[in-house]
Each structure stands twice: as C-alpha cells, then as structure tokens.
Amino acid sequence: VQEQLRKPMLLDALELERRIEEVEIGMARMLLPFTELARFLDTRRARLRAIPDVVTVEELPALEELLRRLKPLLCRKAGTELRSGIRPLLLDLQGIPRDTKLSSTDIFPFGTYFHMPEEEAISLRVSSLLSRLQTLIDICKTKDGILMEKSDSDVPPSITKGLAIIDPELFRAQHGDWTEMVHEQRKLEEESNLSFTELSQVLQRAEIDAGVTAAPRQQLDMLRDRLDVLEKDRVRRFEILQEILQGLCLREMNMDIDLTAPDHDVVLELPEMSALGVFGLQLKISREPVPLG
C-alpha cells in the first residue's frame, strides 16, 4: 500500500478527487432544495400546470422529466434507486446516456448537440438545466401553479425559500471547474500503466493481505469456514451448469461433451430458463418444430 501511495500519479489523482468532491458539494447545496421539491411533489402526487408567461403545455414534459431525475438525488439514506450524490445529473450534463433503450428525450434530457464541440454542448446543457430550475421557482411562486390532490397541501416554505439560494453564475463556474478536473483525471489515467480501477484493486488486495496477517486465529478460522462454504456452492453451481449443457447438447445436437471447471476467480451464474429452452425462441422464429422433453 505504501509503495502505491508514493506514486505521483496516484497522489495527483487523489488530490483531484478531493477538489472534485468539494466542487460537487457546492453544486449539491444549490440543488438540494430542488430534490426536496421533487420528492415532495411525488409524495403528494402533484402535477405541474401550464401558466401564461411562465411555462407552456409543451414545456411541462421536460420539467416533469427533470423532477423525476432530481427525486432520487441527495437522499440521506441511499438505496437501490436512491443516491446520496449528484453524479447521475452531472453525467446527464456530459451527454452520457444512462439507458440506451430509452427514447432520445429520456437519454439526453438537456439536449444532444452532437454537431457541436464538447465544451459548447456541455455549456448549452447547463443553460437548459438552469433555465428549467428557474421555471420551477417561478411555478412555485405562482398561485395554483401546482395541482395537488389535497387543496390544503402547499409547498412548504422551507423548500420555497431554499429554491432562491441557487446562483446560476456560481453553479456554471463550479460545473466548469468540475469538468476541467475530470478531464485532468482522465489524462492521468491514460498516462498511467494501470487504470484507476486496476489500481484500486491492487490497493484492496494489499489491504486484505495486511488484514489477514494481523487478524487473530479465531477470525481466520471463521474466514476459512466461510470460504469452504463458498467453494462448495461454487462446485454445486458448476455441476448444475454442466448438467444443463450436457443435456442440451445431447438433446439438440446429439453430442456428448465433457466440461472442465473454470478458474476460481470466474463468476458462475445460473442461466434463466423458460419453457422454450435455450434454442426454442430461435427455432420458433425460424418456424422450425420445437422439440419437447
């Protein structure tokens, strides 16, 4: 571990990560009231309304999509769909899609701008985000701008007051600093023999080795018993996979095969099976008879 920590590349990368985190905290403080607004409206099952001179009907879907993306951010307790940071939103501003199976509007909520230079495209996406955040502020200031199920339910003053703390120019400057430092990190990784992922694995293995060396005998015995259980489970998974593949080859291709167990670091996952079997769907598409049994 000490050997890796002495490398200038790692020290520079860690310093950049520290500075990046500080900038992210600054942007997160301005975005926090908007995430709370998104969660409040979702809890109340509220809907945005078109308001003359504020927001049109055509602009409402983009605002609703923004609220959907803000809702899981900056939660105190992270879960499978909840995130304590704002990096998913920062990826949206970078033009990096979260799910390529969705429509172009869902993939790039702040615009694609593929025909423009990267720096200009990011600047336009940030402008789009800030414009929509300002529209949300104007909606909250307008009477009956939000339609709720309960007429007496209104946006709490703590949220509406918090919305006003956003400084568009400061946010834009912080995002520019964040983008520049991320690019510096990428250059460091490209110049290094090991990627940051590989380097983190090296450090993790070194920490494990150091922990095993200093661990008492009782904990080592418990660890060994746990590894034995995992190995038995792994062997059983291989046997099941072997039976599936041997039966499949014998049934579909009249072939008898022998398998060799993979290396210990290879993850074994049982496949999802259906009534059609492995080749059933392809046979059905080709209008071939599907064998049963």
ZIMO-V115372 format. One record per residue. RES is the residue in one letter. PHI is phi as a letter, one per 30 degrees, with the letter a starting at -180 (none if undefined). PSI is psi in whole degrees, 0 to 359 (* if undefined). Layout:
RES&PHI&PSI + RES&PHI&PSI
//
This chain:
V&none&314 + Q&d&323 + E&d&317 + Q&d&324 + L&d&344 + R&d&350 + K&d&130 + P&e&324 + M&d&316 + L&d&319 + L&d&318 + D&d&320 + A&d&319 + L&d&322 + E&d&319 + L&d&320 + E&d&322 + R&d&316 + R&d&322 + I&d&318 + E&d&321 + E&d&318 + V&d&320 + E&d&321 + I&d&320 + G&d&316 + M&d&324 + A&d&325 + R&d&324 + M&d&330 + L&d&342 + L&e&313 + P&d&327 + F&d&325 + T&d&322 + E&d&323 + L&d&317 + A&d&318 + R&d&324 + F&d&314 + L&d&325 + D&d&320 + T&d&321 + R&d&358 + R&h&45 + A&d&159 + R&b&145 + L&d&148 + R&c&151 + A&d&133 + I&b&126 + P&e&137 + D&i&6 + V&b&304 + V&a&139 + T&c&169 + V&d&323 + E&d&334 + E&d&346 + L&d&317 + P&e&323 + A&d&322 + L&d&320 + E&d&324 + E&d&321 + L&d&317 + L&d&323 + R&d&323 + R&d&335 + L&d&332 + K&e&315 + P&d&0 + L&d&151 + L&h&43 + C&d&145 + R&d&324 + K&c&113 + A&d&143 + G&b&199 + T&d&328 + E&c&6 + L&c&143 + R&b&141 + S&d&349 + G&c&191 + I&c&12 + R&d&326 + P&e&321 + L&d&323 + L&d&326 + L&d&323 + D&d&320 + L&d&332 + Q&d&348 + G&i&24 + I&c&117 + P&d&145 + R&d&323 + D&b&112 + T&d&353 + K&d&347 + L&d&174 + S&d&167 + S&d&327 + T&d&320 + D&d&327 + I&d&316 + F&b&80 + P&d&341 + F&c&17 + G&j&152 + T&d&300 + Y&h&40 + F&d&336 + H&d&358 + M&c&160 + P&e&152 + E&e&316 + E&d&319 + E&d&322 + A&d&318 + I&d&319 + S&d&320 + L&d&323 + R&d&319 + V&d&319 + S&d&320 + S&d&318 + L&d&311 + L&d&324 + S&d&319 + R&d&325 + L&d&320 + Q&d&324 + T&d&321 + L&d&321 + I&d&315 + D&d&323 + I&d&317 + C&d&333 + K&d&341 + T&d&134 + K&d&134 + D&i&26 + G&d&342 + I&b&127 + L&c&119 + M&c&161 + E&d&322 + K&c&127 + S&d&333 + D&d&359 + S&d&123 + D&b&162 + V&d&127 + P&e&144 + P&e&329 + S&d&328 + I&d&314 + T&d&324 + K&d&324 + G&d&331 + L&d&332 + A&d&351 + I&d&349 + I&d&135 + D&c&103 + P&e&318 + E&d&319 + L&d&318 + F&d&316 + R&d&318 + A&d&318 + Q&d&321 + H&d&324 + G&d&318 + D&d&319 + W&d&314 + T&d&318 + E&d&317 + M&d&326 + V&d&320 + H&d&324 + E&d&321 + Q&d&318 + R&d&321 + K&d&319 + L&d&319 + E&d&321 + E&d&328 + E&d&347 + S&d&153 + N&d&330 + L&c&142 + S&d&165 + F&d&326 + T&d&314 + E&d&322 + L&d&320 + S&d&325 + Q&d&321 + V&d&315 + L&d&321 + Q&d&317 + R&d&321 + A&d&320 + E&d&322 + I&d&316 + D&d&317 + A&d&321 + G&d&321 + V&d&321 + T&d&322 + A&c&355 + A&d&147 + P&d&163 + R&d&323 + Q&d&317 + Q&d&324 + L&d&321 + D&d&319 + M&d&321 + L&d&319 + R&d&319 + D&d&320 + R&d&319 + L&d&323 + D&d&319 + V&d&317 + L&d&322 + E&d&320 + K&d&320 + D&d&321 + R&d&317 + V&d&319 + R&d&321 + R&d&319 + F&d&320 + E&d&319 + I&d&314 + L&d&323 + Q&d&318 + E&d&319 + I&d&312 + L&d&319 + Q&d&318 + G&d&321 + L&d&311 + C&d&322 + L&d&322 + R&d&316 + E&d&325 + M&b&3 + N&h&44 + M&b&141 + D&c&117 + I&b&156 + D&c&139 + L&c&149 + T&c&133 + A&d&138 + P&d&177 + D&d&161 + H&d&336 + D&d&3 + V&d&128 + V&d&131 + L&c&123 + E&b&133 + L&d&135 + P&d&155 + E&d&127 + M&c&154 + S&b&176 + A&d&333 + L&d&344 + G&i&188 + V&d&315 + F&c&1 + G&d&317 + L&d&317 + Q&d&321 + L&d&322 + K&d&320 + I&d&323 + S&d&2 + R&h&37 + E&c&152 + P&d&136 + V&c&117 + P&d&141 + L&c&150 + G&i&*
//
